[in-house]
Amino acid sequence: MGYDRARILLAHYADGLRLHQLRHGSGTHLGEANTSANIIMAKTGHKSLRSVQRYVKPGLAAVLGGLVSSPRRRG
């Protein structure tokens, strides 16, 4: 299904939900699951890391989880 058709169907059936919100939510959930940026870019259709970074907004639990289990330093 193309973007335009999906947008039309959401506008008609999803009570105000927009396709952009789904894309943003998907990127956020993938980021919280520690999915690599390359995979997120492929799934969201972005061509640059900077664009993906605008979509991935981790929640408080993900931020606190990152503080508790930070990666080990090398060297």
Beta strands, then each sheet from edge to edge (+ up, - down):
end
